[in-house]
Amino acid sequence: MDNKKHNFSPHPSPLIKFGQINVNGLCFPVRQQHLLNFFLHSSFGVLSLNDTRLSPSSAKFIFKNEHSQHHFRSYWTCSSSSRPHDGVGILLHNPLHKHVQTIDPWNGCLLKLDLFFHQTKISIISIYYPPSGSIHQPICNDLIAKLLSWLDHARANNYFVIILGDFNVDEIAHSNYSPNHFKLLRLLSSQFFTDHQAHSSLEGPDPTFYHANGSSRLDYIWSSPGFPVPGLFFASGCLP
């Protein structure tokens, strides 16, 4: 991955930087070490991870020995189903992890951390939304229902929300798809969330996924109205 291309600066910043990345599996130690090196040499305060493919048992031990040494924390949700790309996680640098009050994992596709600061409450949500199609429709419907319940709770209790993840949809490349394909994006737009990648450059958002026939943007970072951190927002493609 070209850090210069994606503006992944190793230098510290007073602003919180948010990142989203597809890790293409973390089942092997070499992949875990690659991710750890990437995170520690970036300036992200928050890094959302998708496609971990971790089992519940293996997620209990990943990075446990490194937490105190490198001053960060990792959080995971895993699925016991056979869906091949499930598993999301969030990495938090010190001192952000000291503000975590609640951890809500859901079915290998959603992970929410509630952080309390002085007079400010923030929910960080990492999401993996399966590709559109009848085979995934039940889990997609359940995911949206769960997400809506979290957003309702956030509004009722004065939380700000940031959502990072793999949405498996590109509004431009997939423009001929059915309206149901864009249900999650329309939901966030209707609640006046900001799509930060849409405004990343004058030429439009950068691709986050590359394939033989071209590229597309499948990863997103959205924040609720009035989100209090004017940090730098990034999305990336796949961890090599």
N, C-alpha and C positions, 0 to 999 in steps of 0.2 A: 504494500500500500504506500502511496506517495503522500507523506505527511505534509509536504509543502503544498501540494495540490489541494488538500482538504483543510489547510490552515490549522493543522494539529501542532500547536506550539508547545514546546516543553517548558516554557517560561511561566512562572506563576502569574496569576491575575487576581485582582480583588473581586472580580465578577465570577459568578458561578457559571461554569460552562457545562452544557448538556450534550451528550452524544448518544447515538443509536447505531448499533452495528449487528450484522448477522455473523455469527461465529462459526457456522458450518460444523457444529458438533464440538463438544468438549469432553468426549469420553476417554481420550488418550492424554497422558501426562504432557506430551509435547505440545498439544493444542492448548492445554491449560497454561503452560509456561509462556507460550507465544502471546496469549491474551494478557497475562499478567505483565509481561514486558511492555506490551503496547499501552496498557492503562497507566503504568507507573511512569512512563516516559512521555505521556500526554499531559495536558493541563486540565483534563476533564474533572469536574467535581462529581458529576453524575454520568454514568455510562450504562445505558440500557442494552441488554443482550437478548438476541433471539436465536432460535434454532440450536439450543444447547444440547438437546437429545439426551440429557442426563436422566438417570433413574432416581427415584426418591432416595434410595440408599446411598448412591454415590454423591448426590448433592449435599449430604450431611457433612462430608469431609473435605470438599474442594476448598482450597485456600485457607483452611483453618489454621495451619501453621504459619501462614504468611500474614495473617491479619495484624498481629501485634508488631511484627517486624517492619512492615511497610505502612502501617497506620491507615488502614482502610477496612471496609466491611463488604461482604458479599451476601446477597439474598437471592433465593431461588424458588421457583415453583416448577414442578415436574408432573408429567402425566403418566399414568399406568397403562394408557391405551396404546394402540399400535400406530397412531398417527406419526409419520416419520419426522416431522419438523417441529414438534412441540418442545416446550421448555423455554422459559424466559428467566432472566435474571437482572439484577441491578447491582452495580458496584458504586460505593460511595467513598470518597476520600475523607480523611480527617480534616476538619472537625464535624463535617455534615452528619456522619453516622451517630454522633452523640445526641442529635436532636430527634432521632427516630423514636416515635411513641407506639405506633402500631404497625404490624406487618400482616397483610392480607393476601395470601396466594389463592389462585383459583384455577384448577383443572389444567395446569400446564400452559395456559394461554394468557393469563392476567396476573400481574403482581402489583400490589399497591403498598407504598410506604407513606405513612403520615408523619410529617416532621413538624415539630412545634418550635417556633422562634419567639422572640419578644414581640408580642401583639400580632403575630403572623402565623398562620397554619397553612401548610402546603401538602398536597397529595401528589406524589410522583407515581405514575402508572406506566408500567411496561406492558406492551400488548403484542400478541401474535394473532393476527386475524387470518384464518385459513382461506385458501383460494375460493373464488366463487364457484358454485356447483352444487347440485342436489345432494351429493354425498356428504358435503360439509354443512348443509343448511341447518340441521338441528344444533350443532355446536355453535354456529355463527349466531343463531337466534338466542341461544342461552348466553353467549358472551355479551351480546348487546344488552340483554336484560340485566345482567350483572353490572355492566359498566354504567347503565342508566341509574341503577340503584346507588352506585357509588357517587355519581354526579349529583343526584338528588340530595344525598347526605352532605356532600361538600357544600352545596348551595345553602342548605338549611343551617349549616354550622360555620359558615363564613370561611371555608377553605378556598385557597387558590389551587388550581389543578394544572399539572403539565402531563401530557400523554406522549409517550415515545414508543415507536415500534414498527413492525413490519405489517403493513395493511394489505399487502398483496393486490394492490390496485394502482393504476396510473391513469389519471383523468385524461391525459392526452393520448397515450398509446392505446388505451382501452376505451376510447370514446364511443366505439360502436357496440359496447357491451350493454346488457340490460340494466335498467335503473337499479335493480336490486343489488347489482355488483358494487354500487357506490353508496349503499345504505349507511355505512359507518361514517364516511366522509360527510354526507349530507346531514347526519345527526350532529356532528361537531360544528359544522357551519351554522346550523339552525340555532345552536346555543352560543353563537358569536365567539367561538374559539378562533384563535389565530394560527394559521398554517405558516410556520416560520420559514420553511424551505421554499415556499412559493415566492418569497421576497428576497431570496438569497443573492440574486444578481439580476441585472437588467435583461439578460438573455433568458431568464426563467430558472426554475430549480434544476440543480445538477442531478444526473442519473445516480441511482444507488445500486442498480443491478445491471450487470452486463451479460449478454448471451450472444450466441452465434449470429443472430439476425439483427442485433442492435443493442439498445439499452432502454431502461425504463426507470421510473422512480417509484419504488415500492415502500420505502421507509419515510416516516413522517415524524415531525415534532410539532405538537399543538399545545397551546396554553390558553387558559380561561381568561375572560376579560379582566383587565387590570392586574395581570400577573406581576408581582412586585419585584422580580429580579431582572434587571436589564442586561442579562448575561448574553454571551455569544452562543447561538444555537447552531448545532451541526447535525448532519446526518451522514452516515457513511454506508458503503456497500458491504462487501464480505471481508472477513478477516482471511488473509491468504493462508 
